Amino acid sequence: MGANVNTRGMHYNNAFRAAVSGGHEPIVRLLLEKDTDVDAQEALYTASSRGHEPIVKLLLEKGADVNAQGGFYG
């Protein structure tokens, strides 16, 4: 069964957002393999604004929407 990778928490809202924000590419890859929403929580914006180029490339490869809007800046 396993844990729900989309469970929401406090500061970063979920594990995916925390991994993207921190530049933890191996964790981002693992979570994407577990059906995390590639457009969740402004992931592409977060990775871009923090200079995490490998994660930006990974998100784009996985089909991230460069025009996605939502959250604080959308």
N, C-alpha and C positions, 0 to 999 in steps of 0.2 A: 504494500500500500504506500508507504513512504510519507514524507512531509509535504505539505502544500507549499510549493515554491512561491506562490503569490500571496502568502499570509502577510497582512499588513501590521506594521509596528509603529513606533513613534518617530524618531529623528529622521531616518531616511525613508520611511514608509514601508519598504520591503528589502529583502536581501539583494535583489537585482539592482535596485537603485544604489544601495550601499556599495556594491561591487563596482558598478560603473563609476560612481563618484570617486572611489578610491583608486581607480586605475588597475584593478585586480583582474586582468584579462583571463587567466585560467578559470576563475570563479564565474566570470561573465559567460565564458564558453560552456561551462558545466550547466549553469542555469538555463541558457538558451536551449541546450539539449533536452531539458526537462519541461519544455513548452511554456517558458516565460514569454510574455507578450513583448516583442522586440520594440514596440512603440510605447511601452509603459513608462509612466512617470518621466517623460521628457528625456529618455536615456540618451538619444543622439545629441540633444542640446547639451546635456550635462557633460558627456564625454568630450564634445567639441570645445566647450568653454573651459575645460580643465586641461586641455592639451593632450588628451589620451588618444593619440592617432591610431594605434593598433586596435583600440576598442571601437573607434569611429569606423574604421575599415571593416571590422567584424560585423558591426551592426548593419552597415550598408550591404554587406554580402548576404546577410540574413533577411534583407528586405525592409529595413527601417525606412519609414516614410519621411523624406527630407522636408516635407511640408506639414507634418503633423503639428497640430496645435493643441494646447491644453495646459492645465496646471497654472502656475503662477504667471508665466510669460505668454500664455496662449489665449 
